[in-house]
């Protein structure tokens, strides 16, 4: 119990640092307006970055929007006065730009970055551009890398407007929903891959994981009949398991599921404490939906009670256990844990994504970013963001490729060593220590036994083949 409390405290302190980095990655709508706003046409640009590790970029991004009537100048998507991280992993960045004239129906955009910073590689999911006057939207699906060492090695691409067939086909919708739900919907994975704009914090997610684990502990303990021996046992390396333990682990995970689903649902749907009015009706409508903020205290109380009560009753059960029952109980807990992480939640993610992709043939909407919008100072001078020259890109590509190969080699060596360790555990983990004691005792008795040998290339003398008869045996025969 002391170790668990210390581990939980240490994680909370670490989580404060992670939470501060999440705040740096949460950026509300940024107005890129000129000094004269009247009579200008406004467009909102929403950009979705990939959700997996390394998808964000530290480079400066620029675009040009092409319409049937005209095209825009170079638009730099940043704000130097905003001390936050644009285009972070799994983030949604929105910008409102003002143009001197209407572009007409859009048919393509040009996107690039200047390959600057420590991690310039960028996985771009899609663009959504909305004309504010008419609320007409254009989707630009990308799902590709803008990096010198990944994909096609490009840092500048052109995207054509995606038609209805492209935005509503099953493959595109399914991949988008599965990746999004794995990163945000899978409880255990989302502790590390939480989107910055999500109101479901890492601390809440980790607390829900702890409650899942503790509820699995107490439900597994309740199913054991301490008077019977398990007959359906099998050996798995150093572990002795039974199908009864596996069944108990699965049953316990299913019993603890409703409580965890309720706590997670409350945390996900609670409105922010201070309601910040957005810059449009849609954001206000999103904020108006959800549970009142005091429900978050109910979720915290249920989560803490689930952890403490499970720990208390588990300690009471363990007082009547021996070493054998305790090992069986730990095995059932591991079954419940892996069943929830590897089987139950991934299947849930895939099934929900499949059903939604079949029933709802609409593009997946970007998550709303809550917070007060900010306006870029029109007096700030934007420097031109241009893609690097080919010679610079070639040098960067060679360096990044070598770096990528080095990390892959380190990963392969680490996985190989881990596999060898598991192989040793499986092969030698179930061998008893008495084998060594027996071998050592025989060597101590027969000191020169290792020097005994037979030369197969020499014939055996006949005398050596005669049976040896003791004197006592001869005397018995004479009698």
C-alpha positions, -999 to +999 in steps of 0.1 A: +000+000+000+028+024+008+045+017-025+012+023-043+006+056-026+042+067-033+039+057-069+006+076-072+021+108-056+051+106-079+029+103-109+008+133-099+039+154-095+052+143-129+017+149-143+018+186-133+048+190-156+031+172-184-001+193-178+019+225-182+033+213-215-003+204-226-013+240-218+015+252-240+000+231-268-036+243-264-041+273-286-075+288-293-085+306-325-059+331-337-070+361-358-045+369-385-061+403-394-049+434-410-053+468-394-084+476-415-110+449-410-140+465-426-150+453-460-126+423-460-135+387-465-127+363-436-118+326-439-113+302-410-085+276-415-086+245-392-056+222-393-055+187-378-020+172-370-014+135-366-019+119-332+011+096-329+045+103-315+067+126-336+038+139-357+041+175-345+064+200-360+086+228-348+089+244-382+071+275-394+042+268-417+029+288-446+000+283-471-015+299-503-052+294-510-063+291-546-099+300-556-116+302-590-117+340-589-082+346-575-056+334-550-043+347-517-008+359-508+015+339-486-002+333-452+021+326-423+003+304-397+019+315-365+020+343-339+054+351-325+038+370-295+020+338-285+044+317-264+028+284-273+035+255-295+017+255-328+011+222-347+018+199-318+010+162-318-027+155-321-035+193-319-062+213-338-050+248-347-075+273-361-067+307-377-090+334-391-075+353-420-088+384-436-083+388-474-089+420-495-112+401-519-133+370-522-115+340-537-145+322-550-149+284-548-116+269-536-100+242-556-065+238-541-040+250-515-002+249-513+013+240-479+049+240-469+073+245-439+108+258-436+123+226-420+134+246-389+136+235-353+147+203-336+118+182-350+106+197-383+089+166-395+051+170-397+023+145-403-006+165-417-040+149-415-063+175-432-073+211-437-108+225-433-114+260-447-146+279-440-158+311-456-172+331-426-198+350-447-215+320-463-203+292-439-193+272-469-166+246-462-139+229-482-120+198-471-084+190-481-074+155-471-036+150-467-027+120-444+010+124-454+043+134-441+060+167-447+095+156-438+128+151-455+133+116-440+098+102-442+072+097-468+082+111-502+108+134-486+088+166-494+083+197-473+060+214-499+028+199-513-003+209-531-037+196-520-068+196-542-103+200-527-117+167-516-151+158-531-179+142-513-169+107-524-134+111-510-145+125-476-172+099-471-156+067-482-153+040-456-115+037-457-109+073-449-135+076-422-125+043-406-088+051-404-095+086-391-119+074-364-098+044-353-066+065-349-085+092-330-103+068-307-072+048-299-053+080-290-082+096-270-107+067-263-083+039-252-080+046-214-045+033-209-029+045-241-045+080-239-026+087-207+004+092-230-014+102-263-040+126-250-049+154-275-040+188-260-075+203-266-092+175-247-109+185-214-103+150-200-069+155-183-041+131-179-045+131-141-081+121-145-072+094-170-045+079-148-069+080-118-094+060-138-067+035-147-058+031-110-095+026-102-098-001-130-068-019-115-080-018-079-115-029-088-100-058-107-081-067-075-111-069-053-134-086-079-107-113-085-104-118-047-142-124-044-142-152-069-117-175-052-129-206-034-100-213-010-109-249-002-106-264-037-076-272-058-075-262-094-074-293-117-071-276-151-035-262-146-009-257-173+027-244-172+037-211-189+074-207-183+079-201-146+041-195-141+017-222-132-017-211-144-052-227-147-081-220-170-101-212-138-078-183-132-082-170-168-120-173-164-120-154-131-098-127-146-122-122-176-153-122-153-137-097-129-129-073-157-165-074-171-180-069-136-158-038-129-165-023-163-198-004-156-183+016-127-153+026-148-175+035-178-196+058-156-166+076-141-149+081-175-182+093-191-187+119-164-151+132-167-154+134-205-187+153-206-182+178-178-182+215-189-153+237-180-155+255-147-153+290-162-173+291-193-153+311-219-174+324-247-159+316-281-159+337-312-188+320-329-221+303-322-207+268-328-182+270-300-208+284-276-231+256-286-204+230-279-197+246-245-234+246-236-236+208-241-225+186-213-229+180-176-227+208-150-192+213-136-200+200-101-203+165-116-166+164-118-165+163-080-189+133-080-166+115-104-136+122-082-155+110-051-165+078-069-130+072-082-113+077-048-139+056-030-135+028-056-097+028-050-098+030-012-126+005-007-110-020-031-077-017-013-093-021+021-113-052+013-084-067-006-062-065+025-090-082+045-092-110+020-054-114+019-053-121+056-067-156+050-045-164+020-013-184+017+015-180-008-002-203-033-036-184-033-018-151-035+002-162-066-030-174-083-047-141-074-019-121-089-021-142-121-058-135-124-051-097-120-026-099-148-052-117-170-078-089-162-053-062-169-041-075-203-076-085-213-087-049-207-057-033-224-052-056-253-086-072-260-116-053-246-108-017-253-092-022-288-123-043-298-146-016-285-126+011-305-127-009-337-164-018-334-176+018-327-154+032-355-168+006-379-204+013-370-200+051-372-181+048-405-210+027-420-239+047-406-225+083-406-209+091-440-198+125-430-162+139-425-150+136-390-152+170-373-122+186-356-123+187-319-133+222-305-105+242-288-118+260-258-105+293-247-106+330-255-095+338-290-065+360-296-057+386-322-023+389-338-009+424-336-011+438-371+020+459-365+041+427-362+061+421-394+060+386-407+091+373-423+088+352-454+086+315-448+100+296-477+109+259-482+147+253-480+168+250-511+175+216-526+211+215-514+200+223-479+172+197-481+197+171-493+221+176-464+192+176-439+178+144-455+211+126-452+215+136-415+179+128-406+181+094-424+212+085-405+196+095-372+165+075-380+186+044-388+205+048-355+172+049-335+159+019-354+191-001-347+189+007-310+152-003-309+159-036-327+188-044-304+166-036-273+138-058-286+162-086-294+177-085-258+142-085-244+133-115-265+164-133-253+155-125-217+120-139-222+134-170-239+157-177-209+128-172-185+106-196-204+133-222-209+149-221-174+123-205-152+105-237-143+136-257-133+139-264-096+170-255-076+173-291-064+188-300-098+219-280-091+222-294-055+219-330-069+246-323-095+269-307-070+265-336-045+274-362-072+305-342-082+316-340-046+312-378-042+329-388-075+358-364-074+375-377-106+343-388-124+348-362-151+381-379-161+364-413-168+361-420-205+360-448-231+380-448-263+358-462-290+386-468-315+404-495-293+391-530-290+379-542-256+399-570-241+380-602-235+391-604-199+374-572-192+341-587-205+342-616-180+317-612-152+330-604-118+317-629-092+322-621-056+334-646-030+301-646-012+283-656-043+307-686-048+302-697-013+264-696-017+266-717-048+288-743-031+263-747-003 
